[in-house]
Amino acid sequence: MTYHNTKLNIPFQPPVLPQLTNVADLISHTSIDYYHTANDLPAYWDALVPEKQIFLRHTYLQTLEENCPEGMRFCYLAFSIDQQPIGVAACQIKYFKGDETLNEPPVAEKDPCYFKAVARHFKSFVARQVEFNTLVCGSLLLTGEHGYFFDERIPKKTVIQVLMKGLEQAREELSKRNIPISLTLLKDFFEDTHTEISPPLVNDKFLEFTVQPNMVLDLRAEWVQFEDYLSAMSSKYRVRAKRAAKKGKKIVRKEMSLEEIEANEARIYELYEGVSKNAGFNTFVLHPKYFTSLKRNLADKFKLIACYVEDRLVGFYTTILDGDELEAHFLGFEYEFNRTAQIYLNMLYDMIKIGLEYRVHRIVFARTALEIKSSVGATPREMYCYMRHSNNFPNKFLKNFFDYLNPVEEWTQRRPFKE
């Protein structure tokens, strides 16, 4: 039975799970419904997904779908046993073209290092040969486990096998729509989840790999104010924080309302693009109206803080409140002010202040800029991903190919807190 009631706030009771004796029985009894758009999601979707998982709830999914990055499409899966809902999954379909994803600096006509020039040319050549549709369980815009949610009474190793069945059905549905899927990607699992789901995925010929870690700051219970956080630091890092604050005095921060975000949409997007284009490996570019739509739909859970110097908008950063976590979302700034006012470091400290105000348990700073994030106390959490090509032959070389194209950030982990 497929539910098509779009009123997502109906009362919902946890299902009575049947007494199935083994995994095979549970999988065979699971029904899977496929949805092409968030508008068609079943009535129980938001009732099943906890409020603390905002990125899997209808409001965010609808927002992203209506203001999606170019070349991105979506599909959704709902799982049930004997008409009792047990889980949901949100997927993205992205046309991947290697040379558009790789942001290598242009090769000089006469590079001072011959081998470096040859390596860049070869890397660009390899990237140009690669293009395919990828089915992603998870979100390319986020770091973390945001691809699916199942009734917590079902073991993770069972969930992943049910999910694989659903992804196979999604590939079949997409093929009917002339969207052939070459690569399936399950992204961003923490260590505890990885331990349970890895065996069935590897047995099903998925390749396991890691990418840059997720930088997470756990906020201690005794940190009530920002001064408490600073007091936990060694003197070297307290001095660094105060020096950054002094340099950043010229920066005026202002939380923007919906109307202000909309009025400054073009400038905000220009600042975002300036930072995004400097990333070495980029699988998407945000829609220009993404931030406006987030504010309209997420209201107080979404903040866009604008940074002004002499009445000129020179930077911004965004945060999303996700239950007991604060997600450090996208940002942008003029690089000149990173040198003169340490604007990026000051943004990180500002996000910590917001996290303390919200009394969240942790701040998720995501990937990139690993060293400077560690300098404010964030620690790396290894993230595991899994991918499988539809053909066995290229599947053997897939991991080596992505390792080759994906830039490696050399960094030193900083430990700012007193032992």
matplotlib code that plots the C-alpha trace (Angstrom):
import matplotlib.pyplot as plt

x = [0.0, 1.3, 0.4, 0.0, -1.5, 0.8, -0.4, 2.7, 1.6, -0.9, -0.6, 1.6, 2.2, 5.3, 4.4, 4.0, 6.9, 6.1, 8.0, 10.3, 12.9, 15.8, 17.0, 15.9, 12.3, 12.3, 13.7, 11.2, 8.3, 9.4, 7.5, 9.2, 7.4, 9.2, 8.5, 9.8, 9.2, 9.0, 5.4, 4.3, 5.9, 3.7, 1.7, 3.8, 7.2, 7.7, 6.0, 8.6, 11.6, 12.7, 12.6, 16.3, 17.0, 16.0, 17.8, 15.6, 12.3, 9.9, 10.5, 14.3, 13.8, 11.2, 13.4, 16.4, 14.3, 12.8, 16.2, 18.5, 22.0, 22.2, 22.2, 20.8, 17.6, 15.9, 14.0, 12.7, 12.0, 9.5, 9.7, 7.0, 6.1, 2.5, 1.6, 3.4, 6.0, 9.5, 11.9, 12.6, 15.5, 16.3, 18.5, 20.1, 20.8, 23.8, 25.3, 29.0, 31.5, 35.1, 36.5, 33.6, 34.1, 37.9, 38.9, 42.5, 44.3, 45.1, 48.4, 50.8, 52.1, 55.6, 55.3, 58.5, 58.2, 57.9, 56.7, 54.0, 52.7, 52.6, 50.8, 48.1, 47.6, 47.3, 44.9, 42.7, 42.8, 41.7, 38.9, 37.6, 37.1, 34.7, 31.0, 28.1, 24.9, 25.4, 22.6, 23.6, 22.0, 22.7, 23.4, 26.2, 25.5, 26.1, 28.6, 27.1, 24.5, 21.6, 20.5, 18.0, 16.1, 14.7, 12.8, 15.6, 14.4, 15.8, 19.5, 21.7, 23.1, 19.5, 18.6, 21.5, 20.3, 16.8, 18.2, 20.2, 17.0, 15.4, 18.3, 18.1, 14.4, 15.3, 17.8, 15.1, 12.6, 15.2, 16.1, 12.4, 12.7, 15.8, 18.2, 20.6, 22.6, 26.3, 27.4, 25.7, 27.1, 26.3, 28.0, 29.3, 29.0, 30.5, 32.7, 30.0, 27.6, 30.5, 31.4, 27.9, 27.1, 30.5, 30.3, 27.0, 28.0, 31.5, 30.0, 27.7, 30.8, 30.6, 34.0, 34.7, 36.7, 37.3, 37.4, 38.3, 37.1, 34.2, 35.4, 33.2, 33.4, 31.8, 30.6, 31.3, 28.4, 30.3, 30.7, 27.8, 29.3, 32.1, 34.5, 34.1, 35.1, 38.2, 39.1, 39.4, 42.1, 45.8, 47.3, 48.7, 45.2, 43.5, 45.9, 45.2, 41.5, 41.8, 44.1, 41.6, 38.8, 40.9, 41.6, 38.0, 36.7, 36.2, 33.7, 30.1, 27.9, 24.2, 21.7, 19.7, 15.9, 14.2, 13.6, 17.3, 18.6, 16.3, 17.4, 21.1, 20.7, 23.1, 25.9, 25.5, 25.8, 28.8, 30.6, 29.6, 30.9, 34.2, 34.9, 33.3, 35.5, 38.6, 37.7, 39.8, 36.9, 33.3, 30.4, 27.8, 27.1, 24.3, 21.1, 21.2, 18.0, 19.0, 19.7, 16.5, 14.4, 16.1, 15.3, 11.7, 11.1, 13.3, 12.7, 14.6, 16.4, 18.4, 20.6, 22.5, 25.0, 26.2, 29.6, 30.1, 33.2, 32.4, 28.8, 30.1, 29.0, 32.3, 31.2, 28.5, 28.1, 25.1, 24.1, 21.2, 19.9, 19.5, 18.2, 21.1, 23.6, 24.5, 25.4, 27.9, 26.5, 27.8, 29.7, 31.5, 33.9, 36.4, 39.8, 41.4, 39.6, 40.8, 44.3, 43.5, 40.7, 40.9, 37.3, 37.2, 38.6, 36.2, 33.3, 34.3, 34.4, 31.0, 29.5, 30.7, 29.0, 25.7, 26.1, 26.5, 23.5, 21.4, 22.9, 23.6, 25.8, 28.1, 28.9, 29.4, 32.0, 32.1, 35.1, 37.7, 40.0, 40.8, 43.7, 42.1, 38.9, 41.1, 42.6, 39.2, 38.8, 37.1, 38.3, 38.4, 35.7, 36.5, 33.7, 33.2, 31.6, 30.7, 30.3, 29.7, 29.8, 27.1, 29.9, 32.4, 35.4, 35.5, 34.4, 37.8, 39.6, 37.0, 38.6, 42.0, 40.4, 38.7, 41.8, 43.6, 41.1, 40.3, 42.7, 44.5, 44.7, 48.0, 47.3, 48.4, 45.8, 45.9, 44.9, 43.9, 42.5, 44.4, 45.2]
y = [0.0, 3.4, 6.5, 9.8, 12.0, 15.1, 16.2, 15.2, 16.1, 13.3, 11.4, 8.4, 5.3, 3.1, 0.0, -3.4, -5.3, -8.9, -11.7, -12.6, -15.1, -14.0, -11.2, -13.0, -13.1, -9.5, -8.4, -10.5, -9.1, -5.5, -3.4, -0.4, 2.6, 4.9, 8.7, 11.0, 14.3, 15.4, 16.6, 13.0, 11.8, 9.6, 10.9, 9.1, 10.4, 13.3, 11.3, 8.5, 10.8, 12.4, 16.2, 16.2, 14.9, 18.0, 17.2, 14.1, 15.9, 17.1, 20.9, 20.7, 18.1, 20.2, 23.3, 21.7, 20.2, 23.5, 25.3, 22.5, 22.6, 22.4, 18.9, 17.4, 15.3, 13.5, 10.3, 9.0, 5.5, 4.5, 1.0, -0.9, -4.4, -5.5, -1.9, -0.7, 1.9, 1.1, 3.5, 6.1, 7.1, 10.3, 10.0, 12.4, 11.8, 13.7, 13.8, 13.6, 15.0, 14.8, 18.0, 20.1, 18.6, 19.1, 22.7, 22.6, 25.9, 26.7, 25.3, 28.0, 27.8, 27.3, 26.0, 26.3, 22.7, 20.5, 17.4, 19.4, 20.8, 17.3, 15.9, 18.6, 18.1, 14.3, 14.8, 17.1, 14.6, 11.7, 13.8, 14.7, 11.0, 10.4, 11.2, 9.2, 9.4, 8.7, 7.6, 9.0, 7.8, 10.8, 14.4, 15.9, 19.2, 17.8, 15.8, 13.1, 10.3, 12.1, 9.4, 7.3, 6.6, 3.3, 2.2, 1.9, -1.6, -2.9, -3.8, -1.6, -4.6, -5.6, -2.0, -1.8, -4.9, -3.6, -0.3, -2.0, -3.7, -0.2, 1.3, -1.5, -0.6, 3.1, 2.3, 0.3, 3.2, 5.7, 3.6, 3.6, 7.4, 7.2, 8.0, 5.1, 4.9, 3.9, 4.5, 4.0, 5.9, 5.6, 8.4, 9.5, 6.9, 7.3, 4.6, 2.9, 2.6, 1.6, -1.4, -2.9, -2.1, -2.7, -6.6, -6.8, -3.9, -5.3, -8.7, -7.1, -5.7, -2.1, -0.5, 1.1, 4.3, 7.3, 10.9, 14.0, 13.7, 15.5, 18.1, 18.1, 20.2, 18.6, 21.3, 20.5, 20.8, 23.4, 25.8, 28.1, 31.2, 31.8, 32.8, 29.3, 27.9, 30.2, 29.3, 25.6, 26.6, 26.7, 30.2, 30.0, 29.5, 31.9, 34.6, 33.5, 33.9, 37.3, 38.4, 37.3, 39.2, 42.3, 42.1, 41.4, 44.5, 46.2, 43.5, 44.3, 41.2, 41.3, 38.4, 38.9, 38.6, 36.8, 40.2, 41.2, 37.9, 38.3, 41.9, 40.9, 37.6, 38.5, 39.7, 36.7, 34.4, 36.2, 35.8, 32.1, 31.5, 33.2, 30.6, 27.6, 28.1, 27.8, 24.3, 21.6, 19.1, 20.3, 18.1, 20.9, 24.6, 25.9, 27.5, 31.3, 31.3, 28.5, 30.7, 32.7, 29.6, 28.0, 31.1, 31.1, 27.5, 26.8, 30.2, 30.5, 27.2, 28.8, 31.8, 33.9, 36.2, 39.0, 40.6, 44.2, 46.4, 50.1, 49.3, 46.9, 43.3, 41.4, 38.0, 35.8, 32.4, 30.2, 27.7, 25.2, 23.9, 20.2, 18.8, 18.8, 19.7, 22.9, 22.5, 25.0, 25.4, 27.4, 30.7, 33.2, 36.1, 38.4, 36.9, 40.3, 40.4, 37.0, 38.5, 41.8, 40.8, 37.0, 36.9, 33.1, 32.4, 34.9, 33.1, 29.9, 31.5, 33.1, 29.7, 28.4, 31.3, 30.4, 26.8, 27.8, 30.0, 27.1, 24.7, 22.1, 19.1, 19.6, 21.7, 20.0, 22.0, 19.5, 19.0, 21.4, 23.8, 21.0, 22.5, 25.9, 24.1, 21.9, 25.1, 26.0, 22.6, 20.5, 16.9, 14.7, 12.0, 9.5, 9.1, 6.0, 5.9, 3.0, 2.9, 0.4, 0.7, -1.2, -2.9, -5.2, -4.2, -0.5, -1.3, -2.8, 0.5, 2.9, 3.6, 4.2, 6.6, 8.7, 8.7, 10.1, 12.9, 13.8, 16.4, 15.5, 18.2, 18.1, 19.3, 19.1, 18.6, 21.3, 20.6, 23.9, 22.6, 22.1, 18.4]
z = [0.0, -0.9, 1.1, -0.7, 2.0, 2.1, 5.5, 7.4, 10.9, 11.6, 14.9, 14.5, 16.7, 16.5, 14.4, 15.9, 14.4, 13.3, 15.0, 12.1, 13.0, 10.6, 8.4, 5.2, 6.4, 7.4, 4.1, 2.1, 4.1, 3.6, 1.1, -0.6, -2.1, -4.4, -4.6, -7.3, -5.4, -1.8, -2.5, -2.7, 0.6, 2.7, 5.6, 8.2, 7.0, 9.5, 12.2, 11.8, 11.5, 14.8, 15.0, 15.8, 12.3, 10.5, 7.2, 6.7, 7.4, 4.8, 5.2, 4.5, 1.7, 0.0, 0.4, -1.2, -4.0, -4.9, -4.8, -5.8, -7.2, -11.0, -12.3, -9.1, -8.9, -6.1, -5.1, -1.8, -0.4, 2.3, 3.9, 5.6, 6.9, 6.7, 6.0, 9.1, 8.3, 9.5, 7.7, 5.1, 2.9, 0.9, -2.2, -4.6, -8.2, -9.5, -12.9, -12.2, -14.7, -13.5, -15.1, -13.7, -10.2, -10.0, -9.4, -10.3, -10.7, -14.4, -15.6, -16.6, -20.1, -18.7, -15.2, -13.2, -12.2, -15.3, -13.4, -11.6, -14.9, -16.5, -13.4, -13.6, -17.4, -16.8, -13.9, -16.0, -18.9, -16.6, -15.2, -18.7, -19.4, -16.5, -16.5, -15.1, -13.1, -9.4, -6.9, -3.5, -0.3, 1.9, 1.1, -1.0, 0.8, 4.3, 6.3, 8.5, 8.5, 6.8, 4.2, 6.0, 9.3, 10.4, 13.5, 16.1, 17.2, 13.9, 14.0, 11.8, 9.9, 9.0, 8.1, 5.6, 3.8, 3.6, 2.3, -0.4, -1.6, -1.7, -3.7, -6.2, -6.7, -7.0, -9.8, -11.7, -11.3, -12.5, -15.5, -16.5, -16.5, -18.8, -15.9, -16.0, -12.8, -13.1, -9.5, -6.2, -3.2, 0.5, 2.3, 5.7, 8.4, 11.8, 13.3, 15.4, 12.4, 10.0, 12.2, 11.8, 8.2, 6.6, 6.3, 4.4, 2.1, 1.4, 0.7, -1.8, -3.6, -2.3, -1.9, 1.4, 1.5, 3.8, 2.9, 4.9, 8.5, 10.0, 12.4, 15.6, 18.7, 21.8, 24.2, 27.8, 30.3, 32.4, 29.4, 30.1, 28.5, 26.0, 28.8, 30.2, 26.9, 26.8, 30.3, 29.3, 26.8, 27.3, 27.5, 24.0, 22.5, 24.8, 23.6, 20.0, 20.5, 22.1, 19.3, 16.7, 18.5, 18.6, 14.8, 14.2, 16.0, 12.7, 11.7, 12.5, 12.8, 12.1, 11.9, 8.8, 8.6, 5.7, 4.0, 4.4, 3.0, 0.0, -0.5, -0.4, -2.3, -5.1, -2.8, -0.5, -3.4, -4.8, -1.5, -1.4, -4.9, -4.0, -1.4, -3.2, -6.3, -4.2, -3.1, -4.7, -5.2, -5.6, -6.6, -6.7, -6.7, -4.6, -6.1, -5.7, -3.7, -1.4, 1.6, 1.2, 1.0, 4.0, 6.1, 4.9, 5.7, 8.7, 10.4, 13.7, 13.2, 10.4, 11.0, 8.5, 10.1, 7.9, 8.4, 7.6, 7.4, 7.0, 5.9, 3.2, 3.3, 3.2, 4.6, 6.0, 7.7, 8.3, 11.0, 11.3, 14.6, 14.3, 17.7, 20.1, 17.4, 15.6, 12.0, 10.6, 7.1, 4.2, 4.3, 2.2, 2.6, 0.9, 1.4, 2.0, 5.4, 6.3, 6.4, 8.0, 10.4, 10.7, 9.5, 9.2, 12.6, 14.1, 12.4, 14.0, 17.4, 16.7, 15.9, 19.2, 20.9, 19.1, 20.1, 23.7, 23.5, 22.1, 24.8, 22.1, 22.8, 19.8, 16.8, 13.5, 11.5, 8.7, 6.3, 4.9, 6.8, 9.2, 11.0, 11.9, 13.0, 15.3, 16.7, 18.1, 19.7, 17.0, 16.7, 13.6, 13.3, 10.6, 8.0, 6.0, 2.5, 0.2, -3.5, -6.2, -10.0, -12.0, -14.0, -12.2, -14.2, -13.5, -10.0, -9.3, -10.1, -8.7, -5.3, -6.8, -9.3, -6.6, -4.4, -7.4, -8.1, -4.5, -3.2, 0.1, 2.7, 4.7, 8.2, 11.8, 14.5, 17.2, 20.8, 22.3, 25.6, 28.9, 29.5]

ax = plt.figure().add_subplot(projection="3d")
ax.plot(x, y, z, "-o")
ax.set_aspect("equal")
plt.show()
